[in-house]
Amino acid sequence: MPKKLVFVFGLIGLLTGCSVRQAEYSGLGAAAGAGIGYSIHHNVKDTVIGGLGGAIVGDVTAQIQDSNQKKQTKKDYDAGYAQAQVDLANQDWQNGTGQYSQNNTDSTKRLARYKVPRREEDGVIYDEHYVTLEEYQ
């Protein structure tokens, strides 16, 4: 019987998907709460109450951590998206100005690499990076 029980709980743990943290924290909280409940009066009632309380505390803790992680992920995504939009606009602008110069046959083309320093503009932080531009002389 214990092997079947371990298999069932293992299968449930695999199928929980994104709520693995909640399942782990609830299980650990239930075990800790049951242990504390049993150590108080050594009876089943206190063990069950402690286990339920521990499971609730573990679940709430996992939900708070998941919420904080989602907020941080959204913040990072938004910052990266804004930087990508700026880089895309910059590349489009560079391509547009480079096309005119390419038509000029008197010019000689060379590639120049420039360092763009880290800066903050309108609440968006632009990381330090390098751009390669075409120069015509």
C-alpha positions in Angstrom: 0.0 0.0 0.0 2.7 2.6 0.8 4.2 2.2 -2.7 0.8 3.0 -4.3 0.4 6.0 -2.1 3.8 7.4 -2.9 3.1 6.8 -6.6 -0.2 8.6 -6.4 1.3 11.6 -4.6 4.2 11.6 -7.1 1.8 11.6 -10.0 -0.3 14.4 -8.4 2.9 16.4 -7.9 3.9 16.0 -11.6 0.4 17.0 -12.8 0.1 20.2 -10.7 2.1 22.2 -13.3 2.6 25.8 -12.2 1.4 25.1 -8.7 4.4 22.9 -7.8 5.6 25.5 -5.3 2.2 25.6 -3.7 2.0 21.8 -3.4 5.6 21.7 -2.0 5.0 24.5 0.5 1.6 23.1 1.6 3.1 19.7 2.1 6.0 21.0 4.1 3.7 23.2 6.1 1.3 20.4 6.8 4.1 18.1 7.9 5.7 20.8 10.1 2.3 21.8 11.5 1.3 18.1 12.2 4.6 17.6 14.0 4.2 20.7 16.1 0.5 19.7 16.8 1.5 16.2 17.9 4.3 17.4 20.1 1.9 19.6 22.1 -0.5 16.9 23.6 0.3 13.8 21.6 -3.2 13.3 20.3 -4.7 13.0 16.8 -6.9 16.2 17.1 -4.0 18.5 17.7 -2.0 16.7 15.0 -4.8 17.3 12.4 -5.3 20.9 13.4 -1.6 21.6 13.2 -1.4 19.9 9.8 -4.2 21.9 8.4 -2.8 25.2 9.8 0.6 24.4 8.4 -0.8 23.6 5.0 -2.7 26.9 4.9 0.3 28.9 5.9 2.4 27.0 3.3 -0.2 27.7 0.6 -0.4 31.4 1.4 3.4 31.7 1.5 3.6 30.1 -2.0 0.9 32.4 -3.4 2.7 35.5 -2.1 6.0 34.3 -3.7 4.2 33.5 -7.0 2.6 36.9 -7.0 5.9 38.6 -6.4 7.6 36.6 -9.0 4.9 37.4 -11.6 5.2 41.1 -10.8 9.0 41.0 -11.2 8.7 39.0 -14.5 6.2 41.6 -15.9 8.5 44.5 -14.9 11.5 42.8 -16.5 9.5 42.0 -19.7 8.2 45.6 -20.0 11.7 47.0 -19.6 13.1 44.6 -22.2 10.2 45.3 -24.6 10.8 49.1 -24.3 14.5 48.6 -25.0 13.7 46.4 -28.0 11.4 49.0 -29.4 14.1 51.7 -29.0 16.7 49.4 -30.6 14.3 48.6 -33.5 13.5 52.3 -34.1 17.3 53.1 -34.0 18.0 50.3 -36.5 15.3 51.5 -38.8 16.6 55.0 -38.6 20.1 53.8 -39.3 18.9 51.7 -42.3 17.0 54.7 -43.6 20.0 57.1 -43.5 22.4 54.4 -44.8 20.3 53.8 -47.9 20.8 57.4 -49.2 24.6 57.1 -48.7 24.8 53.8 -50.5 23.5 55.4 -53.7 26.4 57.8 -53.7 29.2 56.1 -55.8 31.8 58.7 -54.9 31.8 57.6 -51.2 33.9 54.9 -49.7 32.1 52.9 -47.0 33.6 51.7 -43.7 32.0 50.3 -40.6 32.6 52.1 -37.3 31.7 50.8 -33.9 30.4 53.3 -31.3 29.8 52.8 -27.6 26.4 54.0 -26.4 26.6 54.7 -22.6 24.0 53.6 -20.1 21.3 56.2 -19.6 17.8 56.6 -18.2 15.1 58.5 -20.2 11.5 58.9 -19.3 11.7 56.1 -16.6 13.3 53.6 -19.1 16.8 52.4 -18.4 18.9 51.9 -21.6 21.8 49.6 -21.0 25.3 50.4 -22.3 25.8 48.8 -25.7 27.7 49.1 -28.9 26.3 50.0 -32.3 28.0 49.5 -35.7 27.3 52.2 -38.2 28.2 52.7 -41.8 30.3 55.7 -42.5 30.7 57.1 -46.0 33.6 59.4 -46.8 
